[in-house]
Amino acid sequence: MLRPRLAVLPFAVGSLLAIATYSTTASAGIDACGDIHVEAQARCELLVEGGCEVQCEPVRMEAACAAELHADCRGQCELDVSAECRGGCEADCQAQCIVDPGAFDCRAECQGRCDGDCSGRCSSDDSECLASCRATCSGACDSECDVDLPEADCEGRCAASCEGSCSAEANADCQIDCQADGFAGCEAELSGGCLAECQEPEGALFCDGQYVDHENNLEECIEELQAALDIEVEGQASAQCDDGRCEAEAEGSASCQVGPTDPHVAWRVLMLCGVVVLLTFADRRGGPRQA
């Protein structure tokens, strides 16, 4: 009986082998990943079974829950942006933008300014507060920066960036208070989903140790992570096949043999072995992974 246990998506080998070619210093909420706040150059990995299940604890659910709770609280947290915040922000932003308009990133500038506010608003040991504040930043910055403006239009792009960061600043306390009551229930629910995914062949997805709630869109989530941020997605597990005699280790060597087996599963053996060989080949050549 064939029992593949490689934590790699069989339908998209490239999604695990390729490192995103688009690089930015921004962090962002990723739509296909439940709008979770993910830092640039985060380490994202698929885990399975034992090593995965120990990660399904409440503290690992905070980022995903904050993104979900932010959306729930948005209706009651719509305070107006102060003119003082917007005016000071736009002056500083435009001074930076005109130096090199082509390198200016609306989301990066918005998120960087907003994250600084979160650090001053929440104590370093209050992880729920930080998660809520950062989710508020991601939501506001992504919403305002999702505009198509000319590269040289520093005024327009800074207006969008500052609207996002000032909106997040105005609503952060409301969001933090509103979300506080929902964490326990959300974390319990997501922990159960995490444990279930750990038993699936694909495994559960984590970025910087935080569980990613992809809402049954794992392929799309991984593709969007790679398209939006400079990240790598790693698979961790070994592969074992009985009749197909496919044996491999993703980070070591690969040995693939397809012996007599049921023709209905032979293609699965070949696909699994192909994935492992490609991973091993890429690892040995020093790419595409980054240290």
Phi, psi and omega in degrees: 000134180280127180229077178291134179230022180278127183278066180225142180284115182292338183272355182207075181302318183299334183292339177259338183272328187272136171268140183303137179272343179269122184242141178209157176270003182283160164244156188206162169273134185254116186306308185288352179249032179070024180060027178295144178282115182237129180284150173300143180061029175293158174262116180245137184212150174262127180240152179228154172049228192307309180295338179277314187299327180291344179274349185276054179252158186308319184297337179277353183261356190298315183295316179294319179292321180298320178296317180293315182290329177301316179296320180294326185270353186300324182299326181261358180239076180229054180285149182290147177283135180284143179297326180297315180297313184296316183296313180294321180295313184294323178297313179295317183297313182294327177298324178283319186295317186292343177296318179206082184303326182294334182266355183287132179239115183303311182295318182297315181294316180297311183293321180298316179295318183291319179298325177297323177295321180296320180298326178278339184273328184243144175288153186297336181263005179260083187292329179292319178300313180297318179297317180296316181294316181292325176295323177295319177298311182300316181298314182289317181293317179296319181295314184283328183273358179279061181227152181253097182241153177303147182302324184276356183276075180295325181298314181292317182288326176289326177299318179293315180300314184287327176299319179293308183292323179288326176295316178297318180298318181293329187253000185300312182297319178298316180295316181299314180293317182295318183288334188306320183285345185262350185299314186301311181294318180295315181296322178296318181293314181291327178299320178295319177294323178298314180299321179294319180293330179298336180271352179277154179302324182287330181086184180255146184260133178229141173237121184051040176083353180264133179295138179252116179273097185269001175052050177065023177235056187297315181300312181296322179298312181296318180297321181288324175301315182289326181285329187265329187227161178274081185231169171234147177244122186249146173253135181234109175173173174247165180247142179223129177228142181270282182299324183281349180050049178258114181234134181195162171228127187300327183255008180239244179248166181232136176224113186240124175227138176245105179266191179301128181202172178299125181300338180286341179247355182302320181296330179291321178298313181297319180295315180299314179296320180299319178298315182295317180298317179297318178297316182294316180300315180296321182294318183292329182275359179081017178207165001274008183292155177239148180290000000 
